[in-house]
Amino acid sequence: MNTREFIEIEEKYGAHNYHPLDVVIDRAEGVWVYDVDGKKYLDCLAAYSAVNQGHCHPAIIKALKDQADKVTLTSRAFRNSQLPMLYKELSEMTGYPKVLPMNSGAEAVETAIKAARKWGYKIKGVDENKAEIIVCTNNFAGRTVTIVGFSTEEQYKDGFGPFSPGFKIVEYGNAQDLESAITPNTVAFMVEPIQGEGGVVVPPEGYLKKAFEICEKNNVLFIADEIQSGLGRSGKLFAFDYEGIKPHAVTIGKALSGGAYPVSAFLSNEEVMSVFNPGDHGSTFGGNPLGASVARAALKVLVDENLIEKSFELGNYFREKLKAVGSPHVKEIRGKGLFIGVELHQSAGGARRFCEALKDRGILCKETHDNVIRFAPPLVIKKEEIDWAMESIHEVLLMDVKVEA
Ligand SMILES: *Cc1c(COP(=O)(O)O)cnc(C)c1O
């Protein structure tokens, strides 16, 4: 079957909750994906940073296959021999003493919300059902009803109410706004150190540090959502590392499994995690041995292949090259590490047509919002592959630009 036929079947039987580019991927390796017609593309999205380690990384796939032959699911009614090792390795790598495993990113965020509220009632002393969590404008934290309830994106909420109370929204990047929103009932400030879905938005330098200090002063938990920005994407293990802070809790997901299997986690200090007692929270698949084994391998690849440092260096290189194009369509080039956003002027006619044009030249990108092209290739990308891609990116960014004679 060819691309057209697969798309027809998908459109006929599937829910239309996505608007994908018309490429039907059949297999992938490293930074390259191949469609059903045999055409090859450089993946510059990396499954929203879930495949930081590259597609089908041999070490991760080996862990997946080996564990699949042993035991895949025990449920947490019993213990398994992979989870303790994931706990230990994740804790040693991140410096967080406690780990709670889940599957999707949204579940890790839900876990963070439950932890923060219960910490507020049991430890901070907030009155029952009064806890407030502060979030930011332009946030993205997943698609559950509670999470979309505090989104500022109207489409994410439209038709899905009523929503959970207990959230307050402040302006992203504005520490003053955070400080004014805090009340004695505030239990947590939950923030993406770099907003991914929001358009790779990097807050002003010093903002996270200031926000952290405000939280400390007011006995409010600072929870970093590093599901997209974490695990090397930003050129540091965590994007908050750029400001030298240590949030009280962190959510991770996506690249935690290198894209081979859904694995997420909530990381925190001892005090916060102590609020969970047997029966308080859980998930049938959370912490399963297959996912734990895959996550252990995925973390090991980040370290063994120096992917975090590579992201830092190649990210700077990629941004320099993009700036050198000097396209009049471009309003701003931003990001850290290989987490790059190219914001276009309104007059450019939307990012989608640029993504379509890149696709035709063998590069896969996805627009975020209407005017931002995100470049976030697997961190295993080579400098020569960036150079190869830049030839097409250069052409596409200069689309319809009249050159003066
Ligand atoms: C993707 C994402 C989530 C949600 O993860 P899912 O696995 O899609 O549920 C949460 N927070 C951030 C910052 C994300 O980018």
The ligand as an SDF file (V2000), in Angstrom:
LIG
                    3D

 15 15  0  0  0  0  0  0  0  0999 V2000
    4.3280   16.3250   26.4340 C   0  0  0  0  0  0  0  0  0  0  0  0
    4.2660   17.0560   27.7240 C   0  0  0  0  0  0  0  0  0  0  0  0
    3.4440   16.6150   28.7860 C   0  0  0  0  0  0  0  0  0  0  0  0
    2.4790   15.4740   28.6300 C   0  0  0  0  0  0  0  0  0  0  0  0
    3.0670   14.2640   28.3200 O   0  0  0  0  0  0  0  0  0  0  0  0
    2.1770   13.0980   27.6570 P   0  0  0  0  0  0  0  0  0  0  0  0
    3.1010   11.9220   27.6550 O   0  0  0  0  0  0  0  0  0  0  0  0
    1.8010   13.5520   26.2850 O   0  0  0  0  0  0  0  0  0  0  0  0
    0.9990   12.9100   28.5360 O   0  0  0  0  0  0  0  0  0  0  0  0
    3.5080   17.3130   29.9680 C   0  0  0  0  0  0  0  0  0  0  0  0
    4.3010   18.3890   30.1260 N   0  0  0  0  0  0  0  0  0  0  0  0
    5.0960   18.8430   29.1350 C   0  0  0  0  0  0  0  0  0  0  0  0
    5.9740   20.0320   29.3740 C   0  0  0  0  0  0  0  0  0  0  0  0
    5.0860   18.2090   27.8960 C   0  0  0  0  0  0  0  0  0  0  0  0
    5.8240   18.6950   26.8920 O   0  0  0  0  0  0  0  0  0  0  0  0
  1  2  1  0
  2  3  1  0
  2 14  2  0
  3  4  1  0
  3 10  2  0
  4  5  1  0
  5  6  1  0
  6  7  2  0
  6  8  1  0
  6  9  1  0
 10 11  1  0
 11 12  2  0
 12 13  1  0
 12 14  1  0
 14 15  1  0
M  END
$$$$
